[in-house]
Amino acid sequence: MKHALRLMPDGGAIILTASVAGAAGGLPGSTIYGATKAALRSFGRTFAKELLPRRIRVNTISPGPVVTPVLDKGGFTQAQKDAFIDGAKTRVPLGRTGTVEEVAAAALYLAADATFTTGAELFVDGGLIDL
């Protein structure tokens, strides 16, 4: 971000990607992951204030469980991946995992339409955190 800001015009938008793991109060086995995502949430709020003079909006998206190709890169068996997805479906109030398209739509909203929004965190998590 430090280097990108030199090139970014005033009035631009920055979207940071965190995770519900940064707000959920700790998930076993994900200490570092959750801590770094919590730090991103803080960065978003702080950068939003620091960049007000340039009218650069800074917001954060925190997705919940989303099935992505990263599941295939973790060395998990198909049974482990299925268990993760099934477990997520039981925890998420909407009863399913999210899609990358839904996260992308939220990012597009923050980048293009949410012109009076800065320092916000948008949970794209099927109600996992909010309900």
C-alpha positions in Angstrom: 0.0 0.0 0.0 2.9 2.3 0.8 4.1 2.1 -2.8 0.7 2.0 -4.4 -0.4 5.2 -2.7 2.2 7.2 -4.6 0.4 6.2 -7.9 -3.2 6.4 -6.6 -5.1 9.5 -7.5 -7.0 11.4 -4.9 -10.5 10.1 -4.4 -9.6 6.5 -5.0 -10.6 3.4 -3.1 -8.6 0.7 -1.3 -10.2 -2.5 -0.2 -8.4 -4.8 2.2 -9.3 -8.5 2.5 -9.4 -9.8 6.1 -11.5 -12.7 7.3 -14.2 -13.5 9.9 -11.3 -15.3 11.6 -10.0 -11.8 12.6 -13.3 -11.0 14.4 -14.5 -14.4 15.6 -12.6 -14.6 18.9 -10.1 -17.2 17.8 -10.4 -20.4 15.9 -8.4 -23.4 17.1 -5.3 -24.0 14.9 -5.4 -20.6 13.3 -3.7 -18.3 15.7 -1.4 -16.6 13.3 -4.0 -16.4 10.5 -6.6 -14.9 12.9 -4.1 -12.4 14.3 -3.0 -11.2 10.9 -6.6 -10.8 9.7 -7.4 -8.8 12.9 -4.4 -6.6 12.1 -5.8 -5.9 8.7 -9.1 -4.8 10.2 -7.1 -2.3 12.3 -5.0 -1.1 9.3 -8.2 -0.4 7.4 -9.7 1.8 10.1 -6.4 3.6 10.6 -5.6 4.1 7.0 -9.1 5.4 6.4 -8.4 8.2 8.8 -4.9 8.9 7.6 -6.1 9.2 3.9 -9.0 11.5 4.5 -7.1 14.5 3.3 -6.7 12.8 -0.1 -10.4 11.5 -0.1 -9.1 8.0 -0.5 -11.6 5.6 1.0 -10.3 2.5 2.8 -12.6 -0.4 3.6 -12.2 -4.0 4.6 -14.0 -7.1 3.4 -14.1 -10.1 5.8 -15.4 -13.2 4.1 -16.7 -16.2 5.9 -16.2 -19.7 4.6 -15.7 -19.6 0.8 -14.7 -22.6 -1.3 -11.6 -21.6 -3.3 -8.8 -23.5 -5.0 -6.7 -23.0 -1.8 -8.5 -26.0 -0.4 -6.8 -28.1 -3.0 -3.3 -26.7 -2.1 -3.4 -27.5 1.6 -2.7 -31.2 1.2 -6.2 -32.1 2.5 -7.9 -35.3 1.4 -11.3 -35.1 -0.3 -12.9 -36.3 2.9 -11.2 -33.5 4.9 -12.3 -30.9 2.4 -15.9 -32.2 2.4 -15.9 -32.2 6.2 -14.7 -28.5 6.2 -17.5 -27.5 3.8 -20.2 -29.5 5.6 -19.0 -28.0 9.0 -19.2 -24.5 7.5 -22.7 -25.1 6.3 -23.9 -26.0 9.8 -22.3 -22.9 11.3 -23.4 -20.3 8.7 -26.9 -19.1 9.3 -27.6 -19.1 5.5 -26.7 -22.8 5.5 -24.1 -22.7 2.8 -20.6 -21.5 2.0 -20.1 -18.3 0.0 -18.7 -18.0 -3.5 -15.8 -16.0 -4.9 -18.3 -14.2 -7.1 -20.2 -13.0 -3.9 -17.0 -11.6 -2.4 -16.1 -10.0 -5.7 -19.5 -8.3 -5.8 -19.0 -6.9 -2.3 -15.5 -5.5 -3.4 -17.0 -3.9 -6.5 -19.7 -2.3 -4.3 -17.1 -0.8 -2.0 -14.9 0.3 -4.9 -17.6 1.9 -7.1 -20.9 2.5 -5.3 -20.1 3.0 -1.6 -18.8 6.5 -2.2 -19.8 7.7 1.3 -18.2 4.8 3.1 -14.7 4.7 4.6 -13.3 2.8 7.5 -16.0 0.2 7.3 -15.8 -3.6 7.5 -18.2 -5.6 5.3 -18.7 -9.2 6.5 -19.5 -11.4 3.5 -20.2 -14.4 5.6 -23.8 -15.5 5.4 -24.6 -14.1 8.8 -21.8 -16.0 10.6 -20.6 -13.0 12.7 -23.6 -10.8 12.7 -26.3 -13.2 13.7 
